[in-house]
Amino acid sequence: MTNIKNERRVILITGATSGIGREAAFALARQGAHVIVHGRDQAKTESLKQEIIDATRNLFVDSIVADLFLLSEVRKVAALINERYAQLDVLINNAGGLMGLQRETTSEGHEKTIALNLLAPFLLTGLLLDKLKKSSDGRIINVSSVAHKQLAKPDFTDIENQNRYSVAKAYGDAKLYLILVSQKLSRKLEKGGFENITVNTLHPGLVASNFLGGSGLTGLIKWIGKLSIPFSKTAAEGAETIIYLASSNDVKGVSGKYFNNGKPEKIGRKYDFPKNENTVWTYCEHAADIVY
Ligand SMILES: NC(=O)c1ccc[n+]([C@@H]2O[C@H](COP(=O)([O-])OP(=O)(O)OC[C@H]3O[C@@H](n4cnc5c(N)ncnc54)[C@H](OP(=O)(O)O)[C@@H]3O)[C@@H](O)[C@H]2O)c1
């Protein structure tokens, strides 16, 4: 892999305070990028920023705090980025995870898995798109999961699982929807002549991070057990595909793909139709109150 010169490229990474995002943030700062680390806890995010500066000697590390369950907070993040930075080169929508055994909604009324894993990245991307368009090599990287193949059982008339919720289904659905809107955005950008921006999704691998933390879990753990899939990667290994997509010359101009283990792979075929992409896209535009 040949790295692009990442020096001073501005990179925003959400969910950088633990697991895969944290490892990616250190690596990208080490490459000399201007990294903006996002977290939801002020103290944790500030201390991460200092740790990265101390470890990498890169002073161009900033932090931003927001609870991405809430679209109002996503809007605040975007407003700050748009105000503070002249350019944004890479947006890594990494924050995500499984929720509880019972369906829960945010104070804005959205089911939490969908709010965090789909609506937040959709809105953040839309609000930062003009800034990304200014980059000569803009990259949007959406962290999805192989769960979109095994766990998704989407009902495109009930995106937020009002009628049939399970922790595993909600997660699989959300990660599938994120891929569908990413594919559509990639085509929209290409059609609009914005060949300087790419949009890709990825599965980081199975990493024993905190992402199962709040879920109560039985569904996914059973599923992993059944398939005898071990948590085979460290967080640093899990970060590798993110780092590759953010910094390799090999993927300059490559867009609309789903990556696993550093290689493009076909997504689950069952739901991969433009009609479904359009349905989820329209749903997100409506729910997040944005058109782009
Ligand atoms: N681990 C795996 O095996 C695996 C497999 C496939 C896909 N993924 C995906 O990879 C991404 C990173 O996961 P991970 O394994 O690194 O999990 P993790 O260790 O739990 O990290 C998740 C990050 O998201 C943040 N976050 C969670 N809820 C948030 C909220 N409401 N608002 C703002 N930030 C929030 C967390 O903040 P705190 O530090 O404050 O908790 C943390 O920084 C996720 O999108 C996950 O779905 C993971």
The ligand as an SDF file (V2000), in Angstrom:
LIG
                    3D

 48 52  0  0  0  0  0  0  0  0999 V2000
  -16.1260   -4.5720   17.3240 N   0  0  0  0  0  0  0  0  0  0  0  0
  -16.5790   -5.2970   16.3140 C   0  0  0  0  0  0  0  0  0  0  0  0
  -16.4300   -6.5470   16.2790 O   0  0  0  0  0  0  0  0  0  0  0  0
  -17.3040   -4.6200   15.1840 C   0  0  0  0  0  0  0  0  0  0  0  0
  -17.7050   -5.4030   14.0890 C   0  0  0  0  0  0  0  0  0  0  0  0
  -18.3630   -4.7780   13.0430 C   0  0  0  0  0  0  0  0  0  0  0  0
  -18.5930   -3.4200   13.0760 C   0  0  0  0  0  0  0  0  0  0  0  0
  -18.2120   -2.6910   14.1640 N   0  0  0  0  0  0  0  0  0  0  0  0
  -18.4830   -1.2470   14.1470 C   0  0  0  0  0  0  0  0  0  0  0  0
  -17.2680   -0.5690   14.3600 O   0  0  0  0  0  0  0  0  0  0  0  0
  -17.5430    0.7300   14.9190 C   0  0  0  0  0  0  0  0  0  0  0  0
  -16.6310    0.9600   16.1190 C   0  0  0  0  0  0  0  0  0  0  0  0
  -16.9680    0.0040   17.0800 O   0  0  0  0  0  0  0  0  0  0  0  0
  -15.9770   -0.5040   18.2140 P   0  0  0  0  0  0  0  0  0  0  0  0
  -15.9470   -1.9870   18.1100 O   0  0  0  0  0  0  0  0  0  0  0  0
  -14.7160    0.2610   18.2080 O   0  0  0  0  0  0  0  0  0  0  0  0
  -16.8760   -0.1390   19.5110 O   0  0  0  0  0  0  0  0  0  0  0  0
  -16.5840    0.7010   20.8340 P   0  0  0  0  0  0  0  0  0  0  0  0
  -15.2930    0.2900   21.4160 O   0  0  0  0  0  0  0  0  0  0  0  0
  -17.8250    0.5680   21.6470 O   0  0  0  0  0  0  0  0  0  0  0  0
  -16.4830    2.1950   20.2800 O   0  0  0  0  0  0  0  0  0  0  0  0
  -17.6360    2.8830   19.8630 C   0  0  0  0  0  0  0  0  0  0  0  0
  -17.3780    4.3570   19.8750 C   0  0  0  0  0  0  0  0  0  0  0  0
  -18.6270    5.0410   19.5780 O   0  0  0  0  0  0  0  0  0  0  0  0
  -18.8980    5.9360   20.6520 C   0  0  0  0  0  0  0  0  0  0  0  0
  -20.3430    6.0770   20.8690 N   0  0  0  0  0  0  0  0  0  0  0  0
  -21.2160    5.1130   21.2400 C   0  0  0  0  0  0  0  0  0  0  0  0
  -22.4480    5.6560   21.3810 N   0  0  0  0  0  0  0  0  0  0  0  0
  -22.3380    6.9820   21.1190 C   0  0  0  0  0  0  0  0  0  0  0  0
  -23.2200    8.0720   21.1360 C   0  0  0  0  0  0  0  0  0  0  0  0
  -24.5080    7.9370   21.4670 N   0  0  0  0  0  0  0  0  0  0  0  0
  -22.7570    9.2940   20.7930 N   0  0  0  0  0  0  0  0  0  0  0  0
  -21.4560    9.4740   20.4740 C   0  0  0  0  0  0  0  0  0  0  0  0
  -20.5610    8.4780   20.4670 N   0  0  0  0  0  0  0  0  0  0  0  0
  -20.9890    7.2470   20.7870 C   0  0  0  0  0  0  0  0  0  0  0  0
  -18.2230    5.3230   21.8660 C   0  0  0  0  0  0  0  0  0  0  0  0
  -18.0610    6.2950   22.8930 O   0  0  0  0  0  0  0  0  0  0  0  0
  -17.6980    5.8510   24.4140 P   0  0  0  0  0  0  0  0  0  0  0  0
  -16.2090    5.5920   24.4120 O   0  0  0  0  0  0  0  0  0  0  0  0
  -18.0930    7.0320   25.2190 O   0  0  0  0  0  0  0  0  0  0  0  0
  -18.4910    4.6120   24.7240 O   0  0  0  0  0  0  0  0  0  0  0  0
  -16.9180    4.8690   21.2470 C   0  0  0  0  0  0  0  0  0  0  0  0
  -16.0620    5.9660   21.0520 O   0  0  0  0  0  0  0  0  0  0  0  0
  -19.0330    0.7380   15.2390 C   0  0  0  0  0  0  0  0  0  0  0  0
  -19.7320    1.3940   14.2300 O   0  0  0  0  0  0  0  0  0  0  0  0
  -19.3940   -0.7480   15.2550 C   0  0  0  0  0  0  0  0  0  0  0  0
  -20.7540   -0.9590   14.9640 O   0  0  0  0  0  0  0  0  0  0  0  0
  -17.5660   -3.2530   15.2150 C   0  0  0  0  0  0  0  0  0  0  0  0
  1  2  1  0
  2  3  2  0
  2  4  1  0
  4  5  1  0
  4 48  2  0
  5  6  2  0
  6  7  1  0
  7  8  2  0
  8  9  1  0
  8 48  1  0
  9 10  1  0
  9 46  1  0
 10 11  1  0
 11 12  1  0
 11 44  1  0
 12 13  1  0
 13 14  1  0
 14 15  2  0
 14 16  1  0
 14 17  1  0
 17 18  1  0
 18 19  2  0
 18 20  1  0
 18 21  1  0
 21 22  1  0
 22 23  1  0
 23 24  1  0
 23 42  1  0
 24 25  1  0
 25 26  1  0
 25 36  1  0
 26 27  1  0
 26 35  1  0
 27 28  2  0
 28 29  1  0
 29 30  1  0
 29 35  2  0
 30 31  1  0
 30 32  2  0
 32 33  1  0
 33 34  2  0
 34 35  1  0
 36 37  1  0
 36 42  1  0
 37 38  1  0
 38 39  2  0
 38 40  1  0
 38 41  1  0
 42 43  1  0
 44 45  1  0
 44 46  1  0
 46 47  1  0
M  CHG  2   8   1  16  -1
M  END
$$$$
